Amino acid sequence: MEYFASIFSPARVAMRGSDDVSPWRRRAVSPRRIASASAAFLALLALLGLATPQPARAVPDPMAEVKATIDQVLQVLRNPAYRNSPRELRARLRTVVESHLDFRAMARSALGVHWRSLPAAEQTQFVTLFTRLMEDTYIGKAASYSGETVEYVRSFQDGPGYAQVNTRLMQAGHDPISVNYRLQLQDGDWKVYDVLVDGISLISNYRTQFNRVINRDGYPKLVEMIKNKVEQLDSLQAGK
């Protein structure tokens, strides 16, 4: 701001020679006008976001995000308060998982080319149904946790806005199981859109099965089969 004050300074005008034809030679600028001009310039900078620049939000580390999520899941699984309440355990796990998995992206990818042929209402219905299937299947499996630990191997960028985090599930007396998470950056947060277990993509596996059913019996049959599976899993878990 000192630079702009010096331009409008009356002292600067007085030092000029008599042959100076600048309008500033004929009229000194008052301190009030200097203050007004300075304030206007500051206001302009503020409008442009230059006066007080806001630091860009740092992109979170994908491995740290996955670790934080798994730590939350393990904390719930190890909590003795849920030992005799499987329904409460699954509800708590569902709350943790829902905020970190992109079920819509998973559902869309699992349907593959068939997704585009569905009206918007049916796409929404399928996402809801697929989410129920995923939660019932894999939260049910997580509930059978028996002390396994997770080893974090490495993470790497998988293209702009994409990453993969590789882990191993360590089980006493058994070979470790490779569990790798594929993530996409969405609104500053990493969301899981696929999981690879021993190198096999969960979503690709579903896509193969779904495609076979749709090509053979049509999309309504697939919806019927998923609904039946969800009801079966719900019934099984309710009996525990």
N, C-alpha and C positions, 0 to 999 in steps of 0.2 A: 504493500500500500504506500510505502515511502516514495516509490516511483511516481505514482499518480498524484501524490501531494506536491511533489517538486514541479510537475508540469503546471499546476494551477497556482503555484506560489507567487504572491506579489513581489517578493524579493527577487525572484528570477526575472520578472519583467523590468524592474528598476535598473538592473545591471546591463540592459541592452543599450546600444548606441542610439543616437538621435536619428540615424538614418534607417532604423528598424521600422519596417512598414507593417509589422505584425499588429493585428487588432489588440493584442495584449499590451502593446506599448501605450495605447490610448486609454485602456481601462483596466485597472487592477481588479483582480478577483477577490471578493470578500471571503473571510473565513467561513461565513455561513454557506456561500456557494460551494466552497471546497468540501464542507461537511456533507452537503446535499449530494454532490457528485460522487463522493466516496460511498455514501449510503446507497446510492442508486447502483453503483458498481457492485457492492457487496450483495445487494438484492439480486442482481443479475447472476452473479456467481452461485448464489443459493439456488436459484431456479434451475441452473444448469447442473446442480449437484457438485459444484467445484469448490465451494467455500468450505464445506465440511464433508469431505469425501467419506462414504461409507465403505468399510472394508468388505470385500466379497466373502460370502460364506464359504468356509473351507469344506471341500468335499470329504466326507468321512471315509475312514479306512475300511474297505469291505471286510477284511478279516476281523477287525475289531467289532464291526456290526454283527457278523455271524456269531462271534464268540459271545457277545453280550446276549444275543437271543438264546443260544444254547445254554448259557449260564442260567438264564431265567427259567428255561424249561427244566433243567436239572434241579434248580432250587425248589420248584414246585414238586417234582417227583420225589425229592428227598424229604419233603415236609411231612412229619408224622401226623399232622392234623388231617391229611387226606388219605391216610392209610386205610381207614375203614369207610371211606366215602368216595367210591369210584366216580359217582355222578358229579360230585363237586370237583374232583380231580380233573375230569375231562373238561368241565366248564372253565376251570382256571387255565388249563393248557390251551383251550380254544382262544381265550382272550389274548394270551401271549402270542400265539402263532398268527392270528388273523392280521395283526398289524405289521407283520414282516414278510408275508407271502402275497404275491400278486396272483390271486386265484383267477381273475379275469384273463390275464395273459396265459395262464396255464390252460384254462378251459378253451380259449381260442386256438392255442397251439395243438391241443389234444384233438380237436375236431378237424384241424388241417383245412383242406380246400372246401369242406362242407360248411364251414363257418360262414363264408360269404353268401351262401344261398339261403341262410336263415333270416327271417324278418327280425327287427330289433327286439321285439317282445320275446321271441323264442330264444334269441341270444342271451337275454337277461335271465330267462327261465333256466337255460342250460348252465349258466355260470353258477346260479344258486344251487342247482342239483349237483354239479361237479364239486362245488365247495363242500357240500354235505358228504359226498363220497370220500373226498380226500381227508376231511376231518375225522370221519368215523373210522376209516381204514388205518390212518397213520397215527392219529392221537390214541386210538385203541391200542396200537402196537407200542407206543411210547409208554402207555400206562403199565405195561408189563416189564418196565425197567428193573434191572436186578444188579445195579452197581457198576455198569460199564462206564468207562471214561473216554474222553475225546482228546485226540492228539491233533493239533493244528499244524499242518504240513507246510503249506505256502499259499499265497494268493497272487494273482496276476491279472492285468487288464486284458480283456477279450474283445477289444474294439472300443471306440468312443462311447462312453456311458455304459459299458458292460464289463463285468469282472467274473472271475471264478475263484472260489476258496476251496482248497482241498483239505480234507480232514480224514482221520482214521478213527474208527470206533474200536476201542481196545476191550477185549473180553478175556477174562482169565481162562486159560486152558484152550483157547481157540485162536485161530488166525485173525488178525485185524481185518475189519471190513472198511473198504474205501468208500467214503461218502463225500462227494464233491458238490458244492452249491454254485449254481449259475445265477448271477444277479444283474439287475438293470437299475441304473440310477434314475430315480423319479422324484422330482421336486426336492432334491437335496438328500434323499434317503435311498439306501440300497434295498431293493425288494427281490426276494428269491422267485425266479420264474421256472426253474427246473432243478432237479436233484439227480445226480448220477450215483448209483450204488454199484460198486465193483465195475464201473465203466459203462453201466447200462442206464440210459436216460429214462427216467420215470415217465416223462411226458411222451417221448417217442414210443414207449411201450403201450401206453394208453391209446395213442394215435393209431397204431397198428390194429389193436383190438377193435376200436370204434369204427375204423374204416371198413374192416371186414364185416361188421354187423350192418352198417349202413348200406354197403354195396349189395349185401345179400338180402336183407329184410327191410331196409328203409330206416330213416331217422326216427320215426315214432317208436319203432321196436327198440332202438338203442335207449331212448328215454325210459321206456317201460322197464328194460332190464336194469338200468341204473337205479330207478326208483325201488325196484324189488330188492336190489343189493343193499341199498341204504336202509330199507325197512328191516332187512335181515340183521344187519349190523347193529341197528338201534335196539332190536329185540334182544340180541345177544348181550349187549352191554348193559341193558336194563336188568338182565337176570343176574348180573355179577354183584 
